[in-house]
Amino acid sequence: MRIVVTGAAGFIGSTVALRAAVEGHDVVAVDGLLGGPYPADVKRQRFDQLAAAGLECLQVDLRTCEISGLVRRADAVINEAAMPGQAVSWSDFPLYSSCNINVAQRLAAACADAGTRLVQVSTSSVYGREAVGDESLPIRPVSPYGVTKAAAEQLVAAYVREHELNAVVLRYFSVYGPGQRPDMAYHLFCEAMLDGRTLTVFGDGRQSRSNTFVDDVAAATLAALDRGLPGEVMNIAGGEGVELLTALAVLADELGAEPRISWAPAQTGDQRVTAGIAERAAAVLGWRPSVPAEEGLRRQARWHLARRSSAGQHRYAHGRDR
């Protein structure tokens, strides 16, 4: 199958693209390498790694580029492209609306016209402050980011209803693991502890996440390429709720570090609890998460240690190979 993966230089997108290639698909990796919460130089490094692995890589801005030819030559499009991060979305809504809404509309229109399958990636943020339950939960986003992702879902649904678009929507819950985006909490915690710096915990640290390991997310996403009826919406959730301070303790134990914590007020628009039920994905995709939360956290911590070691940046004797 020829698959276009958008946002392929990102944390999740690169994992999906590489896994698709390993499974024998012909993959076209697409990314605009924009800045924002995710540094452009980090994206460039990932993109270079995809190219070195033999994937076709195209640097294009999906907001403005000619898109029909790209889509017409594909059997499926996985839309991982989005401007991420809830906090920053309050200060630059035009950027978020153009990347998250306009791109989704352009891809939906092009896929409907070409008869190409679309897997639209969404987020638990569409549910709002407490994302606890299955797909019947009301859509009540509490950040501009969540609003843009909910709008993208509705655009895709409109094209399904009115233009026979063959599309499914996947709502990811709190994705983590090796290579996590640099602005995300676990990445920030690990790097701060390895540097001996103070790390910031927003709120009381009791907020809980339905963590989903990145390899499990990639498996679910590829399963959706040929499964699920047009218009289907599915949660992709790890199934274990983990409080922030509990996750921090696991990371610290694997790193052999003692966290130094600075407390700060909860961030506007931050989710308090996510506990996604993914039984629909189990029934439709035959998917269930395979990596327990503690093991996934330890794998992420070991990735940070290995990265420091390979770069010669840090000599650390306390990380354990489990």
C-alpha positions in Angstrom: 0.0 0.0 0.0 1.3 3.5 -0.8 0.8 5.7 2.3 1.3 9.4 2.8 2.1 10.2 6.4 1.8 13.9 7.1 3.5 15.4 10.1 6.1 12.7 9.6 9.0 14.6 11.3 7.1 14.6 14.6 7.4 12.3 17.5 4.3 10.2 16.6 4.4 10.7 12.9 8.0 9.5 12.5 7.2 6.4 14.5 4.1 5.7 12.4 6.1 6.3 9.1 9.0 4.0 10.1 6.7 1.2 11.3 4.7 1.4 8.1 7.9 1.1 6.0 9.0 -1.9 8.1 5.7 -3.6 7.5 6.3 -3.3 3.8 4.3 -0.2 2.8 5.5 2.4 0.3 5.7 5.5 2.5 5.8 9.1 1.5 6.8 11.2 4.6 5.5 14.8 4.5 6.3 17.6 6.8 6.5 21.4 6.7 9.3 21.5 9.4 7.6 24.5 11.0 8.7 25.9 14.3 6.5 26.5 17.3 6.3 24.4 20.4 8.3 21.7 18.6 11.7 23.1 17.5 12.3 23.0 13.7 15.8 21.6 14.2 14.5 18.6 16.0 12.1 17.9 13.2 14.8 18.3 10.6 16.9 15.6 12.4 13.9 13.2 12.4 13.3 13.9 8.7 16.9 13.2 7.9 16.6 9.9 9.8 13.6 8.9 7.7 15.4 9.7 4.5 18.4 7.7 5.7 16.0 4.8 6.3 15.0 4.9 2.6 11.6 6.7 2.9 10.6 9.3 0.3 10.6 12.6 2.2 8.8 15.8 1.0 9.2 19.1 2.8 5.9 21.0 1.9 3.6 23.3 3.7 0.2 21.5 3.5 -1.6 24.8 4.2 -0.6 26.2 0.8 1.0 23.5 -1.4 -0.7 21.7 -4.4 -2.1 18.8 -2.6 -4.3 16.8 -5.1 -1.4 15.1 -6.9 0.2 14.0 -3.6 -3.1 12.4 -2.5 -4.2 11.0 -5.8 -1.1 8.8 -6.0 -1.7 7.3 -2.5 -3.9 4.5 -1.3 -4.2 6.1 2.1 -3.3 9.3 4.0 -2.5 9.3 7.7 -2.8 12.9 8.9 -0.5 13.3 11.8 0.1 17.0 10.9 -0.9 19.4 13.6 0.4 22.3 15.7 0.6 20.6 19.1 0.4 21.9 22.7 -2.5 23.4 24.6 -0.8 26.2 26.5 0.7 27.9 23.4 -2.5 27.7 21.5 -4.0 30.6 23.6 -1.4 33.0 22.2 -1.3 32.1 18.5 -4.7 30.9 17.4 -4.2 31.8 13.7 -1.2 29.3 13.6 -3.2 26.6 15.2 -6.3 27.1 13.1 -4.3 27.1 9.9 -2.3 24.0 10.7 -5.0 22.0 12.4 -8.3 23.1 10.7 -7.3 24.3 7.3 -5.0 21.3 6.6 -7.6 18.8 7.7 -10.1 20.4 5.3 -7.7 20.4 2.4 -6.8 16.8 3.0 -10.4 15.7 3.4 -11.4 17.4 0.2 -8.5 15.9 -1.8 -9.0 12.4 -0.4 -12.8 12.6 -1.1 -12.0 13.6 -4.7 -9.4 11.0 -5.2 -11.2 8.1 -3.4 -8.2 7.8 -1.0 -8.6 6.5 2.5 -8.0 9.1 5.3 -7.0 8.4 8.9 -7.5 11.6 10.7 -5.6 11.8 14.0 -7.3 13.6 16.8 -6.8 13.9 20.6 -8.4 13.3 24.0 -8.3 17.1 24.3 -11.5 17.3 22.4 -13.3 15.9 25.5 -12.2 18.8 27.8 -10.9 18.9 31.3 -11.9 15.3 32.3 -11.7 12.8 29.4 -13.0 9.8 31.3 -15.0 7.2 29.3 -15.6 6.1 25.8 -16.4 7.9 22.5 -19.9 8.8 23.7 -18.4 11.5 26.0 -19.5 15.1 25.1 -17.1 17.2 23.1 -16.1 20.1 25.5 -12.6 21.3 24.7 -11.0 23.8 27.2 -8.2 25.1 25.0 -7.9 26.6 21.5 -5.9 23.5 20.6 -8.7 21.2 21.6 -11.2 23.4 19.7 -9.1 23.2 16.5 -8.9 19.4 16.7 -12.6 19.1 17.4 -13.3 21.3 14.4 -11.0 19.1 12.2 -13.0 16.1 13.3 -16.3 17.8 12.3 -14.8 18.8 8.9 -13.9 15.2 8.2 -17.3 14.0 9.3 -19.0 16.5 6.9 -16.9 15.2 4.0 -17.9 11.6 5.0 -21.6 12.5 5.0 -21.7 14.8 1.9 -18.8 13.7 -0.3 -18.4 9.9 0.5 -15.0 10.4 2.1 -13.6 7.1 3.3 -12.2 8.3 6.7 -11.8 7.2 10.3 -10.8 9.4 13.3 -8.5 8.2 16.0 -8.4 10.1 19.4 -4.9 9.6 20.9 -4.6 9.8 24.7 -1.3 11.1 26.3 1.3 9.6 24.0 4.8 9.0 25.5 7.9 7.0 25.0 11.4 7.2 23.4 11.7 10.4 21.3 8.8 12.2 23.0 8.3 15.8 22.0 10.7 18.1 23.8 8.0 20.3 25.3 6.1 17.4 26.9 6.2 16.7 30.6 8.1 13.4 30.8 10.8 14.7 28.4 11.2 17.8 30.4 11.4 15.9 33.7 14.0 13.5 32.4 16.2 16.2 31.0 16.0 18.3 34.1 16.9 15.4 36.4 19.9 14.4 34.2 21.1 18.0 34.2 20.5 18.4 38.0 18.1 21.2 37.3 14.9 22.1 39.1 11.8 20.8 37.3 8.4 22.5 37.3 5.2 20.7 38.3 2.1 22.6 37.4 -0.9 22.2 39.8 -0.8 19.7 42.6 0.8 16.8 40.6 -2.2 14.6 41.1 -3.5 15.1 37.6 -3.9 11.7 35.9 -3.2 10.5 32.4 -4.3 7.5 30.4 -0.8 7.1 29.0 -0.4 5.4 25.6 3.0 4.1 24.5 4.1 5.4 21.1 4.6 2.0 19.6 1.1 1.0 20.6 -0.3 4.2 19.0 1.6 3.4 15.8 0.1 -0.2 15.7 -3.4 1.1 16.2 -2.9 3.8 13.5 -1.7 1.3 10.9 -4.5 -1.1 11.8 -7.0 1.7 10.9 -5.7 1.8 7.3 -8.1 -0.8 6.1 -10.5 -1.3 9.1 -13.4 0.8 10.4 -16.4 2.1 8.6 -16.3 5.7 7.1 -17.0 8.1 9.9 -15.9 5.8 12.7 -14.3 7.5 15.7 -12.1 5.5 18.1 -10.2 6.2 21.3 -6.6 5.0 21.3 -5.8 4.9 25.0 -3.3 2.9 27.1 -5.9 1.8 29.7 -3.9 2.7 32.8 -4.4 6.0 34.7 -1.1 7.3 36.0 -0.8 10.4 38.3 1.9 12.9 37.3 3.9 12.5 40.5 3.8 8.7 40.2 5.2 8.9 36.7 7.9 11.3 37.9 8.9 8.8 40.6 9.2 6.0 38.1 11.3 8.1 35.8 13.5 9.2 38.7 14.0 5.6 39.8 15.1 4.5 36.4 17.5 7.5 36.0 18.9 7.1 39.5 18.1 10.7 40.2 16.4 12.7 42.9 14.0 15.2 41.4 14.1 18.8 42.6 10.6 20.2 42.2 9.4 23.7 41.8 5.6 24.1 42.1 3.5 26.4 39.8 -0.2 27.1 39.3 -2.1 24.7 37.0 -1.9 25.8 33.4 -5.0 27.2 31.7 -6.7 24.6 29.6 -4.8 21.7 31.1 -6.7 18.4 31.5 -7.3 17.2 35.0 -8.0 13.5 34.3 -7.8 11.4 31.1 -9.0 7.8 31.3 -10.0 6.7 27.9 -12.0 3.5 27.2 -10.8 2.0 23.9 -13.1 -1.0 23.6 -14.3 0.2 20.2 -10.7 0.1 18.9 -10.4 -3.4 20.3 -13.6 -4.5 18.5 -13.0 -2.7 15.2 -9.2 -2.7 14.8 -8.4 -5.8 16.9 -6.1 -3.5 18.9 -5.2 -3.4 22.6 -2.2 -1.7 24.2 0.7 -4.0 24.9 3.1 -1.9 26.9 2.3 -1.4 30.6 2.7 2.2 31.8 5.6 1.6 34.2 7.5 -0.3 31.6 6.9 2.4 29.0 8.1 5.1 31.4 11.3 3.1 32.1 11.9 2.7 28.3 11.6 6.4 27.9 14.0 7.1 30.7 16.5 4.7 29.2 16.2 6.4 25.9 17.2 9.7 27.6 20.2 8.0 29.2 21.3 6.3 25.9 21.0 9.6 24.0 23.3 11.3 26.6 25.7 8.5 26.4 25.9 8.3 22.6 26.4 12.0 22.4 29.1 12.0 25.0 27.2 14.7 26.9 26.8 13.0 30.2 28.4 10.2 32.2 25.8 8.5 34.3 26.3 5.3 36.2 22.9 4.8 37.8 20.5 3.9 34.9 19.6 0.2 35.0 18.9 -2.0 32.0 15.7 -3.8 32.8 
